Amino acid sequence: MHLDEIADLEAQRRAALAEQNGPAYARLCDELGVPAEDEFLYERGFTASFVHFTRTVPPVFGFTKVGLGKFPYSALKKIFFGMHAIDLQPEMMTELNPSEILAKLYGAEFARVRRVSFTAAGFTALVRFLDGIAYRQSDFRAGALKLPAPYPTTPGAQQKRLAAVDEAAKERFVQSFLAPPRGFYDPNNDGRDPRLYVHRIYDHLNAAYKELQATRASSS
């Protein structure tokens, strides 16, 4: 998202706040990935079934439960399964846009469940492989397009950011994909409540965020 686009969206968000336009205000807060100054107005922007998707400040790698809740059920299920198919390192997540983070999880589930072979080698090849799977799927794109993108999304920009990640973290990421997948419990195995996936995915990301913050605090 370019700076002029961000400025325009922020102007719209401020106008929606002044006009007490809950739906527009909530949507623009999430699109920009910023905390809501007026939580009551923010929650009024959604139906009662979405009020429990509360915001967290500061954002967890740019995620909110509201933003995750915009993904279709099929994509949420793949992302949740993907959490157990690959270990996305916290050091990587801090260099990625929210959609780029979820693309790795979605792609890992899709590849492993459908046994899509990964014949290349190395970190960069795996990142491209997983992204290629995710962004080709309409259910993933439907949610990804609604997430904020604080980092540039021009071709090659993600690779430049990931170049700063420690080599050991990159290797752990690759090896986790090549290792046998871990067993896990599906909390929504009856398919009745996709919000369970939202909560579990957010908790997973929040745990990684806290781990990164603790590591940085101990090393400072």
C-alpha positions in Angstrom: 0.0 0.0 0.0 1.5 3.3 -1.1 1.8 6.3 1.2 -0.8 8.4 -0.7 -3.3 5.5 -0.4 -2.6 5.2 3.3 -3.2 9.0 3.8 -6.4 8.8 1.8 -7.7 5.8 3.9 -6.7 7.6 7.1 -8.7 10.7 6.1 -11.7 8.5 5.4 -11.2 6.8 8.8 -11.1 10.1 10.6 -14.2 11.3 8.7 -16.1 8.1 9.7 -15.1 8.6 13.3 -16.4 12.2 13.2 -19.6 11.1 11.6 -20.0 8.1 14.0 -20.2 5.8 11.0 -19.5 2.5 12.8 -19.2 0.1 9.8 -16.9 2.4 7.8 -14.8 3.2 10.9 -14.4 -0.5 11.8 -13.5 -1.5 8.2 -10.9 1.3 7.8 -9.3 0.6 11.2 -8.8 -3.0 10.2 -7.6 -2.1 6.7 -5.0 0.2 8.1 -4.1 -2.1 11.0 -4.5 0.7 13.6 -6.1 0.6 17.0 -9.6 2.1 17.4 -9.8 5.3 19.4 -13.5 4.6 20.0 -14.0 0.9 20.9 -17.7 1.3 21.3 -18.1 2.8 17.8 -15.7 0.1 16.4 -17.8 -2.7 17.8 -21.0 -1.1 16.6 -19.6 -1.6 13.1 -20.2 -5.3 13.2 -23.2 -7.5 13.9 -23.5 -9.0 17.4 -21.8 -12.3 16.2 -18.6 -10.3 15.5 -18.4 -8.2 18.7 -16.2 -10.8 20.4 -13.5 -10.4 17.7 -11.9 -7.7 19.9 -8.8 -5.8 18.9 -5.4 -6.2 20.5 -3.0 -3.3 20.9 -0.2 -3.3 19.9 -1.1 -5.4 16.8 0.2 -8.9 16.8 2.3 -8.8 13.6 -0.5 -6.6 12.2 -3.3 -9.1 13.0 -6.6 -8.7 14.7 -9.3 -11.4 15.1 -11.6 -9.2 13.0 -9.2 -9.3 10.2 -8.8 -13.1 10.4 -12.6 -13.5 10.6 -12.8 -12.0 7.0 -11.3 -15.2 5.5 -13.7 -17.8 4.2 -14.1 -21.0 6.2 -12.2 -23.1 3.8 -9.1 -20.8 4.0 -9.3 -20.6 7.8 -9.3 -24.4 8.1 -6.2 -24.7 5.8 -4.4 -22.0 7.8 -5.2 -23.7 11.1 -4.0 -27.0 9.7 -0.9 -25.3 8.3 0.1 -24.2 11.8 0.9 -27.8 12.5 2.6 -28.5 9.1 5.4 -25.9 9.3 7.1 -23.8 12.0 7.0 -20.2 10.9 9.7 -18.5 12.9 8.9 -15.3 14.9 12.0 -13.7 13.4 10.5 -14.2 9.9 7.0 -12.9 10.9 8.3 -9.5 12.0 9.6 -9.0 8.4 6.4 -10.0 6.7 3.0 -8.5 5.9 0.0 -10.4 7.5 -1.0 -11.9 4.2 2.6 -13.1 3.6 2.6 -14.8 7.0 -0.7 -16.6 6.4 0.4 -17.6 2.9 3.2 -19.8 4.4 0.7 -21.6 6.7 -1.9 -22.0 4.0 0.6 -23.2 1.4 2.1 -25.7 3.9 -1.3 -27.4 4.6 -2.2 -27.4 0.9 1.1 -29.0 -0.1 1.2 -31.6 2.6 -2.4 -32.7 2.5 -2.4 -32.9 -1.3 1.2 -34.2 -1.4 2.4 -31.5 -3.8 6.1 -32.3 -4.2 8.7 -29.7 -3.3 11.7 -30.6 -5.5 13.8 -27.4 -5.1 16.1 -26.7 -2.2 16.7 -23.8 0.2 14.8 -21.2 2.1 14.0 -18.8 -0.8 12.7 -21.6 -3.0 10.4 -22.8 -0.2 9.0 -19.3 0.4 8.2 -18.9 -3.3 6.7 -22.4 -3.4 4.3 -21.8 -0.5 3.4 -18.3 -1.7 2.7 -19.6 -5.1 0.3 -22.2 -3.8 -1.6 -19.7 -1.5 -2.0 -16.8 -3.9 -3.3 -19.0 -6.6 -6.3 -20.0 -4.4 -9.4 -17.8 -4.5 -10.4 -18.5 -0.9 -7.0 -17.3 0.3 -7.0 -14.2 -1.9 -10.5 -13.3 -0.7 -9.2 -12.8 2.9 -5.6 -11.7 2.1 -6.8 -8.7 0.1 -8.6 -7.3 3.2 -5.5 -7.4 5.4 -3.3 -4.4 6.0 0.1 -4.3 4.2 2.5 -2.2 6.2 5.5 -3.3 4.0 5.9 -2.8 0.3 4.4 -5.5 -1.9 6.3 -4.8 -5.1 8.0 -7.9 -6.7 11.1 -8.9 -4.8 10.3 -6.7 -1.7 9.5 -9.7 0.5 12.8 -11.4 -0.4 14.8 -8.3 0.5 13.1 -8.1 3.9 13.7 -11.8 4.6 17.4 -11.4 3.8 17.8 -9.9 7.3 16.5 -13.0 9.0 19.1 -15.2 10.9 20.2 -18.2 8.9 19.5 -20.5 11.7 15.9 -19.4 11.8 15.6 -19.9 8.0 17.0 -23.4 8.4 14.5 -24.3 11.2 11.7 -23.1 8.9 12.8 -25.3 6.0 13.5 -28.4 8.2 10.0 -28.1 9.8 8.4 -28.4 6.4 10.5 -31.4 5.5 9.9 -33.2 8.8 6.8 -35.4 9.4 3.7 -33.3 10.2 2.7 -33.1 13.9 -0.6 -34.6 15.1 -3.2 -32.2 16.4 -6.8 -31.8 17.5 -9.3 -30.1 15.2 -11.5 -28.0 17.5 -14.1 -27.5 14.7 -14.2 -31.1 13.4 -18.0 -30.9 13.1 -17.7 -27.8 10.9 -20.2 -25.7 12.9 -18.1 -22.8 14.1 -15.3 -21.3 12.0 -14.6 -18.7 14.7 -12.8 -21.5 16.6 -10.2 -21.4 13.9 -9.9 -17.6 14.2 -9.3 -17.9 17.9 -6.7 -20.7 17.6 -4.8 -19.0 14.7 -4.7 -15.7 16.6 -3.5 -17.4 19.8 -0.8 -19.1 17.8 0.4 -15.8 16.3 0.1 -14.0 19.6 2.3 -16.7 21.3 4.9 -16.2 18.6 4.7 -12.4 19.1 5.2 -12.7 22.8 8.1 -15.1 22.3 9.8 -12.6 20.0 9.3 -9.7 22.4 10.7 -11.7 25.3 13.7 -12.7 23.3 14.4 -9.2 22.3 14.0 -8.0 25.9 16.4 -10.6 27.3 19.1 -9.7 24.7 18.9 -5.9 25.2 
